[in-house]
Amino acid sequence: MARRSSPARRTHRALAERLLQMSDADLARLRLQREHQPAMAAFIDAVVGRVVLPGDAGYDQDRQESNPAFQAYPIAIVYCEVDEDVLLCLKLAQHLKVPFVVRSGGHSTAGYSVVTDGIVIDMSTFDYVLVDSDSRTVRVGPGAKFDKLNGALNPTGLHVPSGECGDVCVGGFVQGGGYGYTSRMYGIQCDSVAAFRVMLADGRVVVADAQNEHQSLHWALQGGTGGNFGVLLEVTYRLVPLPSVWAWSIQWDAADAAAVLLELQARYMRQGAAPNLGMTVNLGFHEGRQVLLAQGMWAGSRSDGLAAVESLMSFPSAQLLVDASGPYGTMDKLLDTQPYAIPDPPPGSKEDKRAGYIATPLGLADWQAVVAYAATAPNPNNTLIIEPYGGAINQVPRLATAFIHRDVDMDIFVDVFWVQDADRNAARAWLDGFMKLLQPHLNGHVYQNYPHAGLADFAQAYWGEALPRLQKVKRHYDPGNVFSFPQSVPLA
Ligand SMILES: Cc1cc2nc3c(=O)[nH]c(=O)nc-3n(C[C@H](O)[C@H](O)[C@H](O)COP(=O)(O)OP(=O)(O)OC[C@H]3O[C@@H](n4cnc5c(N)ncnc54)[C@H](O)[C@@H]3O)c2cc1C
C-alpha cells in the first residue's frame, strides 16, 4: 500500500512552513516577533493538538471567554490533546518569554483564562469521565463540563456535588471550591477530591492526595484557585450514593420578598434546615415583574422535601413551580431550563459580577432595602443571587483546605448585564451601589470562584488566614512564579 502521511500532521507541517516564510508584516499580524518565528514553527510541528493563530478562521471565536466583556488577543490558542502538549506549551512560553494562561471552560468571572500576547493552554479537550462504581470514584479531565460529568453519573446512582450550569468545567471550578445544590449535603466540590494529577512548572507530573508526599499541594488545590500551582490534568473524586433527588422551585411576589429572605436566612442556612436541602435564591425580574425565586433539591423523598420547605410555602404569594423527582443530573437540567426561571440575558450580553459573604444577619428593614434597590435595576436581567451555606460545608474545619469560607450564612452576589458599551458605566455604578448597601453585613471575604479584578487586597479576601500556607506551597512548587496572573497567590 502506498505510504500516506496523516492529514493532521500535514496541516501542522504546512502551518509551520508557512510561518517560516512570513514577512515582518505577516508576523506583526500574528502578534509574533521575528525572533519567535523558529521556536513557534518547531512547536506547531511538534504539538499533537490544534493550534489557532491570529488571523485563522476560528481565532476570534476561540479567544472568547464565556463573558464577552473580556477581549484579549493571544499569540496562540493550543487545544492540548496529551500531557506532552501541555509541556510543549510551558516550554514555548518560557522560551519566548511570553505569559500563558490555562483554560478549561473559560468561565472565569474576571477573564483570567485568556491573555493578550501570550499563550492560551486550552484543556477543554481533556474532557473524559471514567466512573468506577466498585471503588465509588470517578476520574475526570479538567475540560469535562458538568453536563458530561452528571450525564455519566446519572445511570450509576452515584454523585459528586457539581455546579448548576452545565457548561462550567471541572478545571477551574474544583480549584476554587465549587458550590452546587448538594453542597449543604456533601460539601463544596473540592472536599470530595481524592487526588489531583498536575503538571508542575518544571514539567514534572505529580499526583497529589491527602496522604502522599504532595499532600500540601492537595490541600492548596482545594480552594487555592486555578492557574497558581500547575496545570491540572485530572481529578479523582470520591462518590456518594444518591440515586434520586426531589427538585423544587418556589416563586414569591416582590411584596413577600423581604420577609421570605428573612425566613431563609434564619432557618435555611447556617441554622435550621437539614443538610439534605440545598438551593439558590434569585431576586430578579420575570416578564417585567420583580420576583423572588428559590430553586433547589432535597436528597430524599418528595413528602419529606415538601415538609422541609413548609414555612417557605406559607407566604401568601408562594407558588410551587417545579415539583419533580429523578437523578441529580436530570433534575439539575430541569431547574436550569424551567420556563419560570429568571430569564437568561440576550446573546452577546456583557456581564460584571461582585460577591461577598454574609456572616452578620440582616434585619427585615435591611432586606426591604435590598429588595427596593434591586427593583431599580437598569437592566431586567440584573439579579441578586444567594447561595446558602451551612450543613456539610460548615462542618469542615476552616483550615482543613484552602477554602476557608466555612462559617457564613450565605454567599451573596450581584450580576449586572449590558449589551451596548455605552451602558457599561451605568451597569457598574448600579452594581457598586448594591455592594455599598450590602457592605455592613459582609465579612470581607469573597468566594475565589467569583473573582473580581477591582478587588482591593484580593489575597486576604479569597484566602484569609490560609494565605501564608498557600504561599509556602507556592514557593515549593512554583518558586519561579511561572504560574502568574493579576490575582495569583503572591510568592511573598
Ligand atoms: C455561567 C456561570 C455559572 C457558574 N455557576 C457556578 C456554580 O453553580 N457554582 C460555583 O461554585 N461556581 C459557579 N461559577 C463560577 C465557576 O466556578 C468559575 O468561573 C470556575 O473557575 C470556572 O471554571 P472553568 O474551568 O469553566 O473556567 P476557566 O475560565 O477556564 O478557569 C477559571 C480559572 O481556573 C484556571 N484553570 C482552568 N483550568 C485549569 C487547569 N486545567 N489547570 C490549572 N488552572 C486552570 C484558569 O486559568 C482561570 O484562572 C459559574 C460561572 C459562570 C460564568
PDBQT file of the ligand as one rigid body, heavy atoms in Angstrom, charges set to zero:
ROOT
HETATM    1  C1  LIG A 501     -22.449  30.892  33.905  1.00  0.00    +0.000 C 
HETATM    2  C2  LIG A 501     -21.655  30.575  35.143  1.00  0.00    +0.000 A 
HETATM    3  C3  LIG A 501     -22.199  29.730  36.092  1.00  0.00    +0.000 A 
HETATM    4  C4  LIG A 501     -21.466  29.412  37.237  1.00  0.00    +0.000 A 
HETATM    5  N1  LIG A 501     -22.044  28.599  38.179  1.00  0.00    +0.000 NA
HETATM    6  C5  LIG A 501     -21.347  28.307  39.295  1.00  0.00    +0.000 A 
HETATM    7  C6  LIG A 501     -21.912  27.473  40.316  1.00  0.00    +0.000 A 
HETATM    8  O1  LIG A 501     -23.034  26.995  40.202  1.00  0.00    +0.000 OA
HETATM    9  N2  LIG A 501     -21.170  27.230  41.424  1.00  0.00    +0.000 N 
HETATM   10  C7  LIG A 501     -19.900  27.734  41.581  1.00  0.00    +0.000 A 
HETATM   11  O2  LIG A 501     -19.276  27.458  42.595  1.00  0.00    +0.000 OA
HETATM   12  N3  LIG A 501     -19.349  28.496  40.627  1.00  0.00    +0.000 NA
HETATM   13  C8  LIG A 501     -20.033  28.806  39.503  1.00  0.00    +0.000 A 
HETATM   14  N4  LIG A 501     -19.458  29.608  38.559  1.00  0.00    +0.000 N 
HETATM   15  C9  LIG A 501     -18.089  30.080  38.753  1.00  0.00    +0.000 C 
HETATM   16  C10 LIG A 501     -17.116  28.999  38.310  1.00  0.00    +0.000 C 
HETATM   17  O3  LIG A 501     -16.944  28.074  39.356  1.00  0.00    +0.000 OA
HETATM   18  C11 LIG A 501     -15.743  29.581  37.990  1.00  0.00    +0.000 C 
HETATM   19  O4  LIG A 501     -15.900  30.545  36.982  1.00  0.00    +0.000 OA
HETATM   20  C12 LIG A 501     -14.776  28.485  37.567  1.00  0.00    +0.000 C 
HETATM   21  O5  LIG A 501     -13.474  28.955  37.752  1.00  0.00    +0.000 OA
HETATM   22  C13 LIG A 501     -14.992  28.088  36.127  1.00  0.00    +0.000 C 
HETATM   23  O6  LIG A 501     -14.126  27.085  35.726  1.00  0.00    +0.000 OA
HETATM   24  P1  LIG A 501     -13.856  26.920  34.170  1.00  0.00    +0.000 P 
HETATM   25  O7  LIG A 501     -12.855  25.844  34.004  1.00  0.00    +0.000 OA
HETATM   26  O8  LIG A 501     -15.142  26.794  33.467  1.00  0.00    +0.000 OA
HETATM   27  O9  LIG A 501     -13.249  28.351  33.793  1.00  0.00    +0.000 OA
HETATM   28  P2  LIG A 501     -11.824  28.862  33.285  1.00  0.00    +0.000 P 
HETATM   29  O10 LIG A 501     -12.058  30.309  32.995  1.00  0.00    +0.000 OA
HETATM   30  O11 LIG A 501     -11.294  28.031  32.206  1.00  0.00    +0.000 OA
HETATM   31  O12 LIG A 501     -10.868  28.720  34.540  1.00  0.00    +0.000 OA
HETATM   32  C14 LIG A 501     -11.002  29.519  35.707  1.00  0.00    +0.000 C 
HETATM   33  C15 LIG A 501      -9.625  29.710  36.363  1.00  0.00    +0.000 C 
HETATM   34  O13 LIG A 501      -9.010  28.448  36.582  1.00  0.00    +0.000 OA
HETATM   35  C16 LIG A 501      -7.795  28.318  35.817  1.00  0.00    +0.000 C 
HETATM   36  N5  LIG A 501      -7.788  26.976  35.218  1.00  0.00    +0.000 N 
HETATM   37  C17 LIG A 501      -8.742  26.450  34.411  1.00  0.00    +0.000 A 
HETATM   38  N6  LIG A 501      -8.410  25.206  34.077  1.00  0.00    +0.000 NA
HETATM   39  C18 LIG A 501      -7.218  24.924  34.669  1.00  0.00    +0.000 A 
HETATM   40  C19 LIG A 501      -6.371  23.788  34.683  1.00  0.00    +0.000 A 
HETATM   41  N7  LIG A 501      -6.688  22.676  33.991  1.00  0.00    +0.000 N 
HETATM   42  N8  LIG A 501      -5.224  23.856  35.380  1.00  0.00    +0.000 NA
HETATM   43  C20 LIG A 501      -4.883  24.977  36.072  1.00  0.00    +0.000 A 
HETATM   44  N9  LIG A 501      -5.658  26.073  36.094  1.00  0.00    +0.000 NA
HETATM   45  C21 LIG A 501      -6.826  26.062  35.395  1.00  0.00    +0.000 A 
HETATM   46  C22 LIG A 501      -7.861  29.416  34.767  1.00  0.00    +0.000 C 
HETATM   47  O14 LIG A 501      -6.570  29.843  34.379  1.00  0.00    +0.000 OA
HETATM   48  C23 LIG A 501      -8.654  30.504  35.481  1.00  0.00    +0.000 C 
HETATM   49  O15 LIG A 501      -7.811  31.258  36.313  1.00  0.00    +0.000 OA
HETATM   50  C24 LIG A 501     -20.169  29.955  37.428  1.00  0.00    +0.000 A 
HETATM   51  C25 LIG A 501     -19.634  30.824  36.466  1.00  0.00    +0.000 A 
HETATM   52  C26 LIG A 501     -20.369  31.138  35.331  1.00  0.00    +0.000 A 
HETATM   53  C27 LIG A 501     -19.781  32.092  34.321  1.00  0.00    +0.000 C 
ENDROOT
TORSDOF 0
